[in-house]
């Protein structure tokens, strides 16, 4: 056995270059085992849903690969089992490799170089563009004059707010504002160039975008690109397009924006405006070389930079590249890689050389030596990504340079915080739990009918153990929907409206099922009145408001299908039982000789009678309200005792003739 281990160690050592001649074999075995274990458990940040560089750009690559499905794929893709569907989780290093090998960066650089060659013959221009149609994509490139972009950015360095643009008669991006984010600012140099070239940009937009249908008029994937300030124009043009593309339930093709060596475009308000729109971040890829000053200019010129990143950043050098889409990490990397070496602007020829170099090389693979300390997997992953982003790190630097070690520790803490935030139930699992809790309440709704009352009265009176279980289901569902409604309300108008429509049916069912339980809890307490004012949650109000806005488009009399299915419906007005409780209180007031509120109580009862009859005529109430022990039937009994014998109304005729029995069968 010992001899077998010795032979094995010698073979492995010879293959990897490790020298085990002057050390204990047991120590060698331990070191090699640790090294193998580290490789097997290697972790790249970020953990879970928000892996660095992951979430957004994969949709972009998937769409592009759909277009390329019948083309010859680059060699790097041949090892991927499914060509048009990438895994949900992938590291920033692997994503960078995919971006390089997809060929989109080379195509973009080539188009920008051609445009620069054309515009150099005419130096007196502000902005120029070039539109190129190819089989796999359509590219729009932007170029600005070949003067120092650094000077232009610094001279026009003041940020211009969206409100100031509106006052100047240029409210083009006003719709990016929302209730939770009422204002944002854009870099002055970029917006000045954009405004100066706006007439030509409008003609270009009309050429590729149908304002009536809201769809792009290009048959292939649209790529908008530019270098330096040309990239800033490309970003603004892409934002303009995205804001005008109509969202539909079918797969909407969105433009991609690739910038090379561009300065940060706007402040935290712009960052938030873009992040609030679920798909927009995935449309932007910003290429930043490790020696280029311009992407880092806000970090090097200000102690507290106002400009903030958005989208995915592609950090690169001739040897390495990495994708990062976490804005906090991007900001920290831009600061950390702003070294004396990155003191000059890099031209599009420099970027083209880097892209071509990356395309012909393998992505960095870390060489581990036996004599080096074995690091925790997450820390090793962070070091690998920092190296790919242009941060020079050696073992000696980590020991001697506290700033490098602080940076690694800071990013490690950030990754752990992100992991804790997303450690809870994933979106799909949470959605399944929502469905399960709704199913439990459906069963709960059916059980009390055997006792002559509906689930509202059962819950109000706490008649069984199942009522306590219903509280648990209710709390989970309310927490889920309250957060979802708050998120939708914060969204900008277009994004929020589309988001609401996708789950409005489920939200309406939730409101009609669960709000009666909240009403039961409210009136279970003696002396409580006016749930609408003192007890109703805002998320119920918004869900009802959005449902009514949507229902206006579908308004009409009840059809035969609605009548036939009335036995299984939920009462459409989720506040129906509130009105019943208020009617019961009004009956008590009319019985009480000392009360001074008799007139208002009588007026309310008259309105309530009409309200109930309208609900019945529209087949909008569940037949369970007519169960003998329900609060509604109790109200009817009380109401008969206090009204005059001469009182006549449609509801009295309906109840007196027991027509609710036909109602349940859809025959009323």
Secondary structure, DSSP 8 states (H G I E B T S, - for coil): -HHHHHHHHHHHHHHHT---TTS-HHHHHHHHHHHHHHHHT---SS-GGG-TTTHHHHHHHHHHHHHTTTS---GGGTT-SSTT---S---HHHHHHHHHHHSHHHHHHHHHHHHHHHHTT----SEEEEEEE-SSEEEEEEEE-SS-HHHHHHHT-SEEEHHHHHHTT--TTGGG--SS----EEEHHHHHHHHHTHHHHHHHHHHHB-TTT--B--SSEEEEEEETHHHHHHHHHHHHHHHHS---SS-----EEEEES----B-HHHHHHHHTSTTTGGGEEEEEETTBSGGGHHHHH-SS---B--SEEEEE-SS-EEEE--HHHHHHHHHHT--TTS-B---HHHHHHHHHHHHTS--------TTS----HHHHHHHHHHHHTT----HHHHHH-HHHHHHHHHHHHHHHHHHHHT-S--HHHHHHHHHHHHHHHHHHHHHGGGGTS-HHHHHHHT-SHHHHHHHHHHHHHHHHHHHHHHHHHHS-HHHHHHHHHHHHHHHHHHHHHHHHHHHHHHHHSTT---HHHHT--HHHHHHHHHHHHHHGGG-----HHHHHTGGG---SSTTHHHHHHHHHHHHHHHH-TT-S-HHHHHHHHHHHHHHHHHHHHTT-S-GGGGSTTSHHHHHHHHHHHHS-TT---HHHHHHHTTTHHHHHTT--
